[in-house]
Amino acid sequence: MSHEKKHVLEKIPLDLIVIITYVVIGVLTSVWHPTWLIFLAIPLWHSLLDAIKRRRIGYFAFPIFVLVVFLLLGFIGGFWHPGWLVFLSIPLFYAFVDNFANDKKGD
């Protein structure tokens, strides 16, 4: 069993904060949509912490981040087109990460 000390950021109960925030906003303003998008902050947060802990950006859930950007562009701005172009950044991100990781191995 691992006895690693938790980083201070890992102690933040983000899951509970997101649920409470969603319910409060929904009850007070009746804006349930697109407020549900805040639930996507949970996997983003945990993947960011994992990427920081492992010191590897490739562990960040970049496709979920891109999805959030696309949905916000669409729901709030109505930019479904050309908003879909943000999905093209996913292979670019992983190509960059892979290239960067290979460069570090060569050092």
Secondary structure, 3 states (H helix, E strand, C coil): CCCCCCCHHHHCCHHHHHHHHHHHHHHHHCCCCCHHHHHHHHHHHHHHHHHHHHCCHHHCCHHHHHHHHHHHHHHHHCCHHHHHHHHHHHHHHHHHHHHHHHHHHHC
